[in-house]
Amino acid sequence: MTAEQIAKVAHEINKAYCESIGDKSQVSWEDAPQWQKDSAIHGVDFHLNNPDATPEMSHESWLKEKTEGGWKYGPVKDVEKKEHPCFCPYNELPVEQRSKDYLFRQIIHSLKPYIGCCQ
């Protein structure tokens, strides 16, 4: 597996989780724009390089990436305006959103032993 393959798995599980809580806005990995794929790969790399990072630290890394990309808070995710409702401190996120950071982290740590194999 590669970091990109792990990012794809994490993305698809995130999509399924979002759908389970009524959020149908996520597209499949194949249909995702490159910036979204790059963000997921960045998140995978972050956890691979920082194995003790918490979900909160993952969110902080995501916030930094988004800030550098010109994003800001908005009540609804709007790619054109670069606004996102999760653009806030981790402790202000709804539990459903914090759960996504836990899932993302666990997926990476569960698949990490397979990096370099199965290609």
N, CA, C and O atoms as a GROMACS GRO file, in nm:
protein
  476
    1MET      N    1   0.084  -0.120   0.000
    1MET     CA    2   0.000   0.000   0.000
    1MET      C    3   0.088   0.125   0.000
    1MET      O    4   0.203   0.123   0.044
    2THR      N    5   0.029   0.231  -0.050
    2THR     CA    6   0.095   0.361  -0.049
    2THR      C    7   0.013   0.456   0.038
    2THR      O    8  -0.099   0.426   0.079
    3ALA      N    9   0.073   0.571   0.066
    3ALA     CA   10   0.000   0.673   0.142
    3ALA      C   11  -0.128   0.714   0.067
    3ALA      O   12  -0.231   0.738   0.128
    4GLU      N   13  -0.119   0.721  -0.065
    4GLU     CA   14  -0.238   0.757  -0.143
    4GLU      C   15  -0.347   0.650  -0.133
    4GLU      O   16  -0.465   0.684  -0.125
    5GLN      N   17  -0.310   0.524  -0.133
    5GLN     CA   18  -0.410   0.418  -0.119
    5GLN      C   19  -0.476   0.423   0.020
    5GLN      O   20  -0.596   0.401   0.033
    6ILE      N   21  -0.396   0.452   0.121
    6ILE     CA   22  -0.453   0.466   0.256
    6ILE      C   23  -0.546   0.586   0.259
    6ILE      O   24  -0.653   0.580   0.320
    7ALA      N   25  -0.506   0.695   0.194
    7ALA     CA   26  -0.592   0.814   0.188
    7ALA      C   27  -0.725   0.782   0.120
    7ALA      O   28  -0.830   0.831   0.160
    8LYS      N   29  -0.719   0.700   0.016
    8LYS     CA   30  -0.842   0.661  -0.054
    8LYS      C   31  -0.934   0.582   0.040
    8LYS      O   32  -1.054   0.608   0.044
    9VAL      N   33  -0.879   0.487   0.114
    9VAL     CA   34  -0.959   0.410   0.209
    9VAL      C   35  -1.020   0.503   0.312
    9VAL      O   36  -1.140   0.494   0.342
   10ALA      N   37  -0.939   0.593   0.367
   10ALA     CA   38  -0.988   0.687   0.469
   10ALA      C   39  -1.098   0.776   0.411
   10ALA      O   40  -1.198   0.802   0.477
   11HIS      N   41  -1.078   0.822   0.289
   11HIS     CA   42  -1.177   0.907   0.223
   11HIS      C   43  -1.311   0.832   0.206
   11HIS      O   44  -1.417   0.887   0.236
   12GLU      N   45  -1.303   0.710   0.159
   12GLU     CA   46  -1.427   0.634   0.136
   12GLU      C   47  -1.498   0.600   0.268
   12GLU      O   48  -1.621   0.599   0.273
   13ILE      N   49  -1.422   0.572   0.373
   13ILE     CA   50  -1.484   0.546   0.503
   13ILE      C   51  -1.545   0.675   0.558
   13ILE      O   52  -1.653   0.672   0.617
   14ASN      N   53  -1.477   0.787   0.538
   14ASN     CA   54  -1.534   0.916   0.579
   14ASN      C   55  -1.664   0.943   0.505
   14ASN      O   56  -1.762   0.988   0.564
   15LYS      N   57  -1.666   0.914   0.375
   15LYS     CA   58  -1.788   0.931   0.295
   15LYS      C   59  -1.902   0.847   0.351
   15LYS      O   60  -2.014   0.895   0.367
   16ALA      N   61  -1.872   0.721   0.382
   16ALA     CA   62  -1.974   0.632   0.438
   16ALA      C   63  -2.022   0.682   0.574
   16ALA      O   64  -2.142   0.680   0.602
   17TYR      N   65  -1.929   0.727   0.658
   17TYR     CA   66  -1.967   0.780   0.789
   17TYR      C   67  -2.056   0.903   0.772
   17TYR      O   68  -2.159   0.915   0.839
   18CYS      N   69  -2.017   0.994   0.683
   18CYS     CA   70  -2.098   1.114   0.659
   18CYS      C   71  -2.239   1.076   0.614
   18CYS      O   72  -2.337   1.133   0.661
   19GLU      N   73  -2.248   0.981   0.524
   19GLU     CA   74  -2.380   0.937   0.478
   19GLU      C   75  -2.462   0.878   0.593
   19GLU      O   76  -2.584   0.894   0.596
   20SER      N   77  -2.394   0.810   0.687
   20SER     CA   78  -2.466   0.750   0.800
   20SER      C   79  -2.526   0.854   0.893
   20SER      O   80  -2.621   0.825   0.966
   21ILE      N   81  -2.471   0.977   0.890
   21ILE     CA   82  -2.526   1.083   0.976
   21ILE      C   83  -2.607   1.184   0.894
   21ILE      O   84  -2.639   1.293   0.942
   22GLY      N   85  -2.639   1.147   0.769
   22GLY     CA   86  -2.727   1.229   0.687
   22GLY      C   87  -2.658   1.329   0.596
   22GLY      O   88  -2.725   1.407   0.528
   23ASP      N   89  -2.526   1.328   0.592
   23ASP     CA   90  -2.451   1.420   0.506
   23ASP      C   91  -2.421   1.349   0.375
   23ASP      O   92  -2.335   1.261   0.370
   24LYS      N   93  -2.490   1.387   0.270
   24LYS     CA   94  -2.472   1.323   0.139
   24LYS      C   95  -2.382   1.406   0.047
   24LYS      O   96  -2.382   1.384  -0.074
   25SER      N   97  -2.306   1.499   0.103
   25SER     CA   98  -2.227   1.591   0.021
   25SER      C   99  -2.093   1.534  -0.025
   25SER      O  100  -2.030   1.592  -0.114
   26GLN      N  101  -2.049   1.425   0.032
   26GLN     CA  102  -1.918   1.371  -0.003
   26GLN      C  103  -1.926   1.289  -0.131
   26GLN      O  104  -2.019   1.212  -0.152
   27VAL      N  105  -1.826   1.307  -0.216
   27VAL     CA  106  -1.819   1.230  -0.341
   27VAL      C  107  -1.715   1.119  -0.324
   27VAL      O  108  -1.634   1.122  -0.232
   28SER      N  109  -1.719   1.023  -0.414
   28SER     CA  110  -1.624   0.913  -0.408
   28SER      C  111  -1.483   0.965  -0.438
   28SER      O  112  -1.466   1.075  -0.492
   29TRP      N  113  -1.383   0.885  -0.403
   29TRP     CA  114  -1.244   0.923  -0.428
   29TRP      C  115  -1.222   0.954  -0.577
   29TRP      O  116  -1.157   1.052  -0.611
   30GLU      N  117  -1.277   0.870  -0.663
   30GLU     CA  118  -1.259   0.889  -0.807
   30GLU      C  119  -1.316   1.021  -0.854
   30GLU      O  120  -1.264   1.080  -0.949
   31ASP      N  121  -1.422   1.069  -0.791
   31ASP     CA  122  -1.487   1.194  -0.831
   31ASP      C  123  -1.438   1.315  -0.752
   31ASP      O  124  -1.475   1.428  -0.782
   32ALA      N  125  -1.354   1.292  -0.652
   32ALA     CA  126  -1.306   1.402  -0.568
   32ALA      C  127  -1.208   1.490  -0.644
   32ALA      O  128  -1.127   1.440  -0.723
   33PRO      N  129  -1.214   1.621  -0.621
   33PRO     CA  130  -1.116   1.710  -0.685
   33PRO      C  131  -0.976   1.684  -0.628
   33PRO      O  132  -0.962   1.632  -0.518
   34GLN      N  133  -0.876   1.720  -0.704
   34GLN     CA  134  -0.738   1.691  -0.663
   34GLN      C  135  -0.702   1.755  -0.530
   34GLN      O  136  -0.629   1.695  -0.450
   35TRP      N  137  -0.753   1.876  -0.503
   35TRP     CA  138  -0.719   1.942  -0.376
   35TRP      C  139  -0.768   1.860  -0.258
   35TRP      O  140  -0.705   1.858  -0.152
   36GLN      N  141  -0.883   1.792  -0.275
   36GLN     CA  142  -0.938   1.711  -0.166
   36GLN      C  143  -0.854   1.585  -0.147
   36GLN      O  144  -0.829   1.543  -0.034
   37LYS      N  145  -0.812   1.525  -0.256
   37LYS     CA  146  -0.724   1.408  -0.247
   37LYS      C  147  -0.592   1.447  -0.182
   37LYS      O  148  -0.541   1.376  -0.095
   38ASP      N  149  -0.536   1.560  -0.225
   38ASP     CA  150  -0.410   1.606  -0.168
   38ASP      C  151  -0.423   1.630  -0.018
   38ASP      O  152  -0.330   1.601   0.058
   39SER      N  153  -0.536   1.683   0.025
   39SER     CA  154  -0.559   1.707   0.167
   39SER      C  155  -0.562   1.576   0.245
   39SER      O  156  -0.506   1.567   0.354
   40ALA      N  157  -0.626   1.475   0.189
   40ALA     CA  158  -0.632   1.344   0.255
   40ALA      C  159  -0.493   1.281   0.262
   40ALA      O  160  -0.455   1.224   0.364
   41ILE      N  161  -0.417   1.292   0.153
   41ILE     CA  162  -0.281   1.238   0.152
   41ILE      C  163  -0.195   1.312   0.254
   41ILE      O  164  -0.113   1.251   0.323
   42HIS      N  165  -0.212   1.442   0.262
   42HIS     CA  166  -0.139   1.521   0.362
   42HIS      C  167  -0.172   1.471   0.502
   42HIS      O  168  -0.083   1.459   0.586
   43GLY      N  169  -0.299   1.443   0.528
   43GLY     CA  170  -0.340   1.391   0.659
   43GLY      C  171  -0.277   1.256   0.690
   43GLY      O  172  -0.238   1.230   0.804
   44VAL      N  173  -0.269   1.171   0.590
   44VAL     CA  174  -0.204   1.041   0.608
   44VAL      C  175  -0.057   1.062   0.641
   44VAL      O  176  -0.005   1.004   0.737
   45ASP      N  177   0.010   1.145   0.562
   45ASP     CA  178   0.152   1.172   0.587
   45ASP      C  179   0.173   1.230   0.727
   45ASP      O  180   0.269   1.195   0.795
   46PHE      N  181   0.082   1.318   0.770
   46PHE     CA  182   0.093   1.377   0.903
   46PHE      C  183   0.095   1.268   1.010
   46PHE      O  184   0.179   1.270   1.100
   47HIS      N  185   0.002   1.172   1.001
   47HIS     CA  186  -0.004   1.066   1.103
   47HIS      C  187   0.111   0.967   1.090
   47HIS      O  188   0.158   0.914   1.191
   48LEU      N  189   0.156   0.940   0.969
   48LEU     CA  190   0.270   0.851   0.953
   48LEU      C  191   0.396   0.913   1.012
   48LEU      O  192   0.479   0.843   1.071
   49ASN      N  193   0.410   1.043   0.996
   49ASN     CA  194   0.528   1.112   1.048
   49ASN      C  195   0.515   1.152   1.195
   49ASN      O  196   0.615   1.187   1.258
   50ASN      N  197   0.395   1.146   1.248
   50ASN     CA  198   0.368   1.183   1.387
   50ASN      C  199   0.278   1.076   1.450
   50ASN      O  200   0.162   1.102   1.478
   51PRO      N  201   0.332   0.955   1.472
   51PRO     CA  202   0.248   0.843   1.515
   51PRO      C  203   0.177   0.864   1.649
   51PRO      O  204   0.078   0.797   1.678
   52ASP      N  205   0.225   0.956   1.731
   52ASP     CA  206   0.159   0.982   1.859
   52ASP      C  207   0.062   1.098   1.852
   52ASP      O  208   0.006   1.140   1.954
   53ALA      N  209   0.041   1.152   1.733
   53ALA     CA  210  -0.050   1.265   1.718
   53ALA      C  211  -0.192   1.225   1.754
   53ALA      O  212  -0.239   1.117   1.719
   54THR      N  213  -0.260   1.313   1.824
   54THR     CA  214  -0.398   1.291   1.864
   54THR      C  215  -0.493   1.337   1.753
   54THR      O  216  -0.450   1.406   1.660
   55PRO      N  217  -0.619   1.300   1.761
   55PRO     CA  218  -0.716   1.353   1.665
   55PRO      C  219  -0.720   1.507   1.668
   55PRO      O  220  -0.738   1.570   1.564
   56GLU      N  221  -0.702   1.566   1.786
   56GLU     CA  222  -0.700   1.712   1.795
   56GLU      C  223  -0.581   1.770   1.717
   56GLU      O  224  -0.595   1.871   1.649
   57MET      N  225  -0.467   1.706   1.727
   57MET     CA  226  -0.350   1.751   1.653
   57MET      C  227  -0.371   1.736   1.502
   57MET      O  228  -0.324   1.818   1.424
   58SER      N  229  -0.441   1.632   1.463
   58SER     CA  230  -0.475   1.611   1.323
   58SER      C  231  -0.561   1.726   1.272
   58SER      O  232  -0.539   1.779   1.163
   59HIS      N  233  -0.660   1.765   1.353
   59HIS     CA  234  -0.748   1.876   1.314
   59HIS      C  235  -0.667   2.006   1.304
   59HIS      O  236  -0.688   2.085   1.212
   60GLU      N  237  -0.576   2.027   1.398
   60GLU     CA  238  -0.493   2.148   1.395
   60GLU      C  239  -0.407   2.151   1.268
   60GLU      O  240  -0.389   2.257   1.208
   61SER      N  241  -0.355   2.035   1.227
   61SER     CA  242  -0.278   2.027   1.104
   61SER      C  243  -0.366   2.060   0.983
   61SER      O  244  -0.325   2.132   0.892
   62TRP      N  245  -0.488   2.006   0.984
   62TRP     CA  246  -0.585   2.034   0.878
   62TRP      C  247  -0.616   2.184   0.873
   62TRP      O  248  -0.620   2.244   0.766
   63LEU      N  249  -0.639   2.245   0.990
   63LEU     CA  250  -0.667   2.389   0.996
   63LEU      C  251  -0.552   2.470   0.938
   63LEU      O  252  -0.573   2.565   0.863
   64LYS      N  253  -0.430   2.432   0.972
   64LYS     CA  254  -0.311   2.502   0.921
   64LYS      C  255  -0.306   2.492   0.769
   64LYS      O  256  -0.282   2.590   0.700
   65GLU      N  257  -0.330   2.372   0.718
   65GLU     CA  258  -0.330   2.351   0.572
   65GLU      C  259  -0.437   2.437   0.506
   65GLU      O  260  -0.411   2.501   0.404
   66LYS      N  261  -0.556   2.439   0.563
   66LYS     CA  262  -0.666   2.517   0.507
   66LYS      C  263  -0.636   2.667   0.515
   66LYS      O  264  -0.663   2.741   0.420
   67THR      N  265  -0.581   2.712   0.627
   67THR     CA  266  -0.547   2.854   0.643
   67THR      C  267  -0.448   2.896   0.535
   67THR      O  268  -0.463   3.001   0.473
   68GLU      N  269  -0.346   2.813   0.515
   68GLU     CA  270  -0.245   2.844   0.413
   68GLU      C  271  -0.306   2.845   0.273
   68GLU      O  272  -0.254   2.911   0.183
   69GLY      N  273  -0.415   2.772   0.254
   69GLY     CA  274  -0.484   2.769   0.125
   69GLY      C  275  -0.588   2.877   0.109
   69GLY      O  276  -0.657   2.883   0.007
   70GLY      N  277  -0.601   2.965   0.210
   70GLY     CA  278  -0.695   3.076   0.199
   70GLY      C  279  -0.837   3.047   0.247
   70GLY      O  280  -0.927   3.127   0.222
   71TRP      N  281  -0.857   2.935   0.315
   71TRP     CA  282  -0.990   2.900   0.365
   71TRP      C  283  -1.021   2.978   0.492
   71TRP      O  284  -0.931   3.028   0.559
   72LYS      N  285  -1.150   2.985   0.524
   72LYS     CA  286  -1.198   3.050   0.646
   72LYS      C  287  -1.328   2.982   0.689
   72LYS      O  288  -1.380   2.894   0.621
   73TYR      N  289  -1.377   3.026   0.804
   73TYR     CA  290  -1.502   2.970   0.854
   73TYR      C  291  -1.620   3.015   0.767
   73TYR      O  292  -1.624   3.128   0.719
   74GLY      N  293  -1.712   2.923   0.749
   74GLY     CA  294  -1.840   2.951   0.684
   74GLY      C  295  -1.940   2.851   0.735
   74GLY      O  296  -1.903   2.737   0.762
   75PRO      N  297  -2.066   2.888   0.749
   75PRO     CA  298  -2.166   2.797   0.806
   75PRO      C  299  -2.193   2.673   0.722
   75PRO      O  300  -2.242   2.572   0.771
   76VAL      N  301  -2.159   2.682   0.593
   76VAL     CA  302  -2.178   2.570   0.500
   76VAL      C  303  -2.050   2.558   0.417
   76VAL      O  304  -1.992   2.659   0.377
   77LYS      N  305  -2.008   2.436   0.391
   77LYS     CA  306  -1.888   2.416   0.308
   77LYS      C  307  -1.915   2.473   0.169
   77LYS      O  308  -2.010   2.435   0.101
   78ASP      N  309  -1.828   2.564   0.129
   78ASP     CA  310  -1.840   2.628  -0.002
   78ASP      C  311  -1.700   2.636  -0.062
   78ASP      O  312  -1.618   2.718  -0.021
   79VAL      N  313  -1.675   2.549  -0.158
   79VAL     CA  314  -1.543   2.539  -0.219
   79VAL      C  315  -1.506   2.668  -0.292
   79VAL      O  316  -1.391   2.712  -0.287
   80GLU      N  317  -1.603   2.728  -0.359
   80GLU     CA  318  -1.575   2.851  -0.434
   80GLU      C  319  -1.531   2.964  -0.342
   80GLU      O  320  -1.438   3.039  -0.375
   81LYS      N  321  -1.596   2.977  -0.228
   81LYS     CA  322  -1.563   3.083  -0.132
   81LYS      C  323  -1.453   3.041  -0.036
   81LYS      O  324  -1.404   3.122   0.043
   82LYS      N  325  -1.414   2.914  -0.042
   82LYS     CA  326  -1.316   2.855   0.051
   82LYS      C  327  -1.364   2.875   0.195
   82LYS      O  328  -1.290   2.926   0.280
   83GLU      N  329  -1.486   2.833   0.220
   83GLU     CA  330  -1.544   2.839   0.354
   83GLU      C  331  -1.580   2.698   0.400
   83GLU      O  332  -1.622   2.614   0.321
   84HIS      N  333  -1.561   2.674   0.530
   84HIS     CA  334  -1.587   2.541   0.586
   84HIS      C  335  -1.640   2.554   0.728
   84HIS      O  336  -1.584   2.630   0.807
   85PRO      N  337  -1.746   2.480   0.762
   85PRO     CA  338  -1.802   2.489   0.898
   85PRO      C  339  -1.713   2.427   1.006
   85PRO      O  340  -1.735   2.451   1.125
   86CYS      N  341  -1.613   2.348   0.968
   86CYS     CA  342  -1.522   2.288   1.066
   86CYS      C  343  -1.397   2.373   1.086
   86CYS      O  344  -1.302   2.330   1.152
   87PHE      N  345  -1.397   2.491   1.031
   87PHE     CA  346  -1.284   2.582   1.044
   87PHE      C  347  -1.295   2.653   1.179
   87PHE      O  348  -1.330   2.771   1.187
   88CYS      N  349  -1.265   2.577   1.284
   88CYS     CA  350  -1.275   2.627   1.421
   88CYS      C  351  -1.188   2.538   1.510
   88CYS      O  352  -1.143   2.432   1.466
   89PRO      N  353  -1.164   2.580   1.634
   89PRO     CA  354  -1.086   2.494   1.725
   89PRO      C  355  -1.154   2.358   1.743
   89PRO      O  356  -1.277   2.346   1.739
   90TYR      N  357  -1.073   2.257   1.764
   90TYR     CA  358  -1.122   2.120   1.778
   90TYR      C  359  -1.232   2.108   1.884
   90TYR      O  360  -1.333   2.041   1.861
   91ASN      N  361  -1.212   2.172   1.999
   91ASN     CA  362  -1.310   2.158   2.107
   91ASN      C  363  -1.444   2.225   2.076
   91ASN      O  364  -1.540   2.207   2.150
   92GLU      N  365  -1.451   2.302   1.967
   92GLU     CA  366  -1.577   2.363   1.926
   92GLU      C  367  -1.650   2.281   1.819
   92GLU      O  368  -1.762   2.313   1.781
   93LEU      N  369  -1.585   2.176   1.771
   93LEU     CA  370  -1.648   2.091   1.670
   93LEU      C  371  -1.759   2.007   1.733
   93LEU      O  372  -1.747   1.966   1.848
   94PRO      N  373  -1.866   1.982   1.658
   94PRO     CA  374  -1.966   1.887   1.707
   94PRO      C  375  -1.903   1.748   1.719
   94PRO      O  376  -1.808   1.716   1.648
   95VAL      N  377  -1.955   1.667   1.808
   95VAL     CA  378  -1.898   1.533   1.831
   95VAL      C  379  -1.893   1.452   1.702
   95VAL      O  380  -1.801   1.372   1.684
   96GLU      N  381  -1.989   1.469   1.613
   96GLU     CA  382  -1.989   1.395   1.487
   96GLU      C  383  -1.866   1.429   1.403
   96GLU      O  384  -1.811   1.343   1.334
   97GLN      N  385  -1.823   1.553   1.410
   97GLN     CA  386  -1.705   1.595   1.334
   97GLN      C  387  -1.576   1.550   1.402
   97GLN      O  388  -1.480   1.512   1.334
   98ARG      N  389  -1.574   1.553   1.534
   98ARG     CA  390  -1.456   1.503   1.607
   98ARG      C  391  -1.438   1.353   1.582
   98ARG      O  392  -1.326   1.303   1.574
   99SER      N  393  -1.549   1.282   1.569
   99SER     CA  394  -1.543   1.138   1.543
   99SER      C  395  -1.469   1.108   1.414
   99SER      O  396  -1.398   1.007   1.405
  100LYS      N  397  -1.484   1.194   1.314
  100LYS     CA  398  -1.416   1.172   1.186
  100LYS      C  399  -1.265   1.174   1.204
  100LYS      O  400  -1.194   1.100   1.136
  101ASP      N  401  -1.215   1.260   1.294
  101ASP     CA  402  -1.070   1.264   1.319
  101ASP      C  403  -1.022   1.137   1.386
  101ASP      O  404  -0.911   1.090   1.357
  102TYR      N  405  -1.102   1.080   1.475
  102TYR     CA  406  -1.066   0.953   1.539
  102TYR      C  407  -1.063   0.840   1.436
  102TYR      O  408  -0.971   0.759   1.434
  103LEU      N  409  -1.164   0.836   1.351
  103LEU     CA  410  -1.170   0.732   1.248
  103LEU      C  411  -1.051   0.744   1.152
  103LEU      O  412  -0.987   0.644   1.120
  104PHE      N  413  -1.024   0.865   1.107
  104PHE     CA  414  -0.914   0.888   1.013
  104PHE      C  415  -0.783   0.838   1.072
  104PHE      O  416  -0.707   0.767   1.006
  105ARG      N  417  -0.756   0.877   1.196
  105ARG     CA  418  -0.632   0.837   1.263
  105ARG      C  419  -0.623   0.685   1.273
  105ARG      O  420  -0.518   0.627   1.246
  106GLN      N  421  -0.732   0.620   1.312
  106GLN     CA  422  -0.728   0.475   1.331
  106GLN      C  423  -0.709   0.401   1.200
  106GLN      O  424  -0.639   0.299   1.195
  107ILE      N  425  -0.769   0.449   1.095
  107ILE     CA  426  -0.752   0.386   0.964
  107ILE      C  427  -0.603   0.385   0.926
  107ILE      O  428  -0.550   0.284   0.882
  108ILE      N  429  -0.538   0.497   0.945
  108ILE     CA  430  -0.396   0.508   0.909
  108ILE      C  431  -0.313   0.412   0.993
  108ILE      O  432  -0.228   0.340   0.941
  109HIS      N  433  -0.338   0.412   1.123
  109HIS     CA  434  -0.258   0.325   1.210
  109HIS      C  435  -0.288   0.177   1.185
  109HIS      O  436  -0.200   0.092   1.201
  110SER      N  437  -0.410   0.146   1.145
  110SER     CA  438  -0.443   0.006   1.115
  110SER      C  439  -0.380  -0.040   0.984
  110SER      O  440  -0.345  -0.158   0.972
  111LEU      N  441  -0.366   0.049   0.888
  111LEU     CA  442  -0.312   0.011   0.757
  111LEU      C  443  -0.162   0.034   0.745
  111LEU      O  444  -0.100  -0.013   0.650
  112LYS      N  445  -0.103   0.104   0.839
  112LYS     CA  446   0.040   0.136   0.833
  112LYS      C  447   0.127   0.012   0.811
  112LYS      O  448   0.224   0.021   0.735
  113PRO      N  449   0.098  -0.103   0.874
  113PRO     CA  450   0.183  -0.220   0.850
  113PRO      C  451   0.185  -0.269   0.705
  113PRO      O  452   0.273  -0.346   0.667
  114TYR      N  453   0.089  -0.226   0.625
  114TYR     CA  454   0.080  -0.271   0.488
  114TYR      C  455   0.147  -0.179   0.387
  114TYR      O  456   0.146  -0.206   0.267
  115ILE      N  457   0.206  -0.071   0.436
  115ILE     CA  458   0.276   0.020   0.346
  115ILE      C  459   0.393  -0.055   0.284
  115ILE      O  460   0.473  -0.120   0.352
  116GLY      N  461   0.402  -0.044   0.153
  116GLY     CA  462   0.511  -0.109   0.082
  116GLY      C  463   0.478  -0.249   0.032
  116GLY      O  464   0.553  -0.306  -0.047
  117CYS      N  465   0.368  -0.305   0.078
  117CYS     CA  466   0.328  -0.436   0.028
  117CYS      C  467   0.204  -0.421  -0.060
  117CYS      O  468   0.149  -0.311  -0.071
  118CYS      N  469   0.163  -0.524  -0.119
  118CYS     CA  470   0.034  -0.532  -0.190
  118CYS      C  471   0.022  -0.431  -0.302
  118CYS      O  472  -0.088  -0.384  -0.330
  119GLN      N  473   0.130  -0.397  -0.368
  119GLN     CA  474   0.121  -0.299  -0.477
  119GLN      C  475   0.114  -0.368  -0.611
  119GLN      O  476   0.106  -0.302  -0.714
   0.00000   0.00000   0.00000
